Amino acid sequence: MTDELSWRGNWKARLYERVRERGYDSLTAFAEARPTASWVALAEELGPDDVAGVQVYDGLVAEAVRSKQVTRLVRGHLVRELWGSLPDGWPAMLDDDNRFRVAKALGLWSGIVPETHEDRVRLAGDALLANPPPAGWRPLGPDDELLRRLLPDDEA
């Protein structure tokens, strides 16, 4: 039912109205105040019956393109996927279960990044696997030092 309601009417106007009702002037500001929440969790906070996670992500991509902050959005997206897939942080050992969890996080991350960042995301994911971060690493947001090294800002 939520999916059907999410697309009724002017969903973009509804999304931004909900953001403003919560005291934010942009969807980006709303999302960055919740840097570890999934797109679905953000959508549920904005409207459990009529906002979808993909709409939140779509709005964030549009804002990131306008503000030339796509790389920051991409880093933030990885943070959200890591928190969802690795609740205890980066595993100390990549046994089969942990390898699956890491692959899930990286797959969910790379599966919907803007086309302009696909190659960089693939390389960053490969780098994380080749040189794993310390056990327990759990970035708190897009400005994490390791994430900034993997995906430095480059937008002009």
C-alpha positions in Angstrom: 0.0 0.0 0.0 2.8 2.4 0.8 4.3 2.1 -2.6 1.0 3.0 -4.3 0.5 6.0 -2.0 4.1 7.1 -2.4 3.6 7.9 -6.1 0.3 9.7 -5.9 0.1 13.4 -6.6 3.2 15.6 -6.6 5.5 13.4 -4.5 8.4 15.8 -4.8 6.4 18.7 -3.4 5.2 16.4 -0.6 8.7 15.3 0.2 10.0 18.8 0.5 7.0 20.0 2.5 7.7 17.2 5.0 11.3 18.2 5.2 10.4 21.9 5.9 7.8 20.8 8.5 10.7 19.2 10.4 12.7 22.5 10.3 15.1 21.7 7.5 15.7 23.8 4.4 16.8 20.9 2.3 16.5 17.1 2.1 20.3 17.0 2.4 20.2 18.8 5.7 17.5 16.4 7.0 19.4 13.3 5.9 22.8 14.6 7.2 21.2 15.0 10.6 20.6 11.3 10.5 23.9 10.0 8.8 23.5 6.4 9.7 19.8 5.9 8.9 18.8 4.0 5.8 16.9 5.6 2.9 13.8 3.6 4.1 14.2 4.8 7.6 14.4 8.4 6.4 11.3 7.9 4.2 9.4 6.4 7.1 10.2 9.4 9.3 9.0 11.7 6.5 5.8 9.8 5.8 5.4 6.1 6.8 2.5 5.7 4.3 3.3 7.9 1.4 7.1 8.4 1.1 9.5 5.8 -0.3 13.2 5.4 0.2 13.9 5.7 -3.5 12.2 9.1 -3.5 14.5 10.3 -0.7 17.5 9.0 -2.6 16.3 10.6 -5.8 15.9 14.0 -4.1 19.3 13.7 -2.5 21.0 12.9 -5.8 19.3 16.0 -7.4 20.4 18.2 -4.5 24.0 16.8 -4.6 24.3 17.4 -8.4 23.1 21.0 -8.0 25.5 21.7 -5.1 28.4 19.7 -6.7 28.5 17.3 -3.6 27.8 14.0 -5.3 31.0 12.4 -3.9 29.9 13.4 -0.4 26.5 11.8 -1.0 28.2 8.6 -2.3 30.3 8.4 0.8 27.3 9.0 3.0 25.5 6.3 1.1 28.3 3.8 2.0 28.0 4.8 5.7 24.3 4.0 5.6 24.9 0.6 4.0 27.7 -0.3 6.4 25.5 0.5 9.4 22.7 -1.6 8.0 24.8 -4.6 7.1 27.6 -4.4 9.7 26.0 -3.3 12.9 29.1 -4.3 14.9 31.5 -2.5 12.5 34.0 -4.0 10.1 34.6 -7.6 11.0 38.0 -8.8 12.3 37.9 -11.8 10.1 36.2 -12.3 6.7 34.8 -15.8 7.3 31.9 -16.8 5.0 29.2 -15.0 7.1 31.2 -11.8 7.4 32.3 -11.9 3.7 28.6 -12.1 2.8 27.7 -9.1 5.1 30.6 -7.0 3.6 29.6 -8.0 0.1 26.0 -7.1 0.8 26.9 -3.6 2.0 29.2 -3.0 -0.9 26.7 -4.4 -3.4 23.8 -2.3 -2.0 26.1 0.8 -2.1 27.5 0.3 -5.7 24.1 -0.8 -7.1 22.6 2.6 -7.1 25.3 5.2 -7.2 25.1 7.9 -9.9 26.7 6.7 -13.2 29.4 9.4 -12.8 30.8 7.6 -9.8 30.4 3.9 -10.7 34.1 3.4 -11.5 35.3 5.2 -8.4 32.9 3.3 -6.2 34.1 0.0 -7.7 37.7 0.9 -7.0 36.9 2.1 -3.5 35.2 -1.2 -2.8 38.1 -3.2 -4.1 40.5 -1.1 -2.0 38.4 -1.8 1.2 38.6 -5.5 0.5 42.3 -5.5 -0.4 43.2 -3.4 2.6 40.5 -3.8 5.2 39.9 -1.1 7.8 40.5 -1.9 11.5 38.1 -4.3 13.1 35.1 -2.5 14.4 35.5 0.5 12.0 32.1 2.1 11.7 32.1 5.5 10.0 29.8 8.0 11.5 29.2 10.1 8.4 30.6 11.1 5.0 33.5 13.0 6.4 35.1 9.9 7.9 38.9 10.1 7.2 39.2 6.7 5.6 36.2 7.4 3.4 37.6 10.7 2.3 40.9 9.0 1.3 39.0 6.4 -0.7 36.7 8.9 -2.3 38.1 12.4 -2.1 35.9 15.3 -3.1 36.6 16.3 -6.7 33.6 18.3 -7.8 34.4 21.8 -9.1 
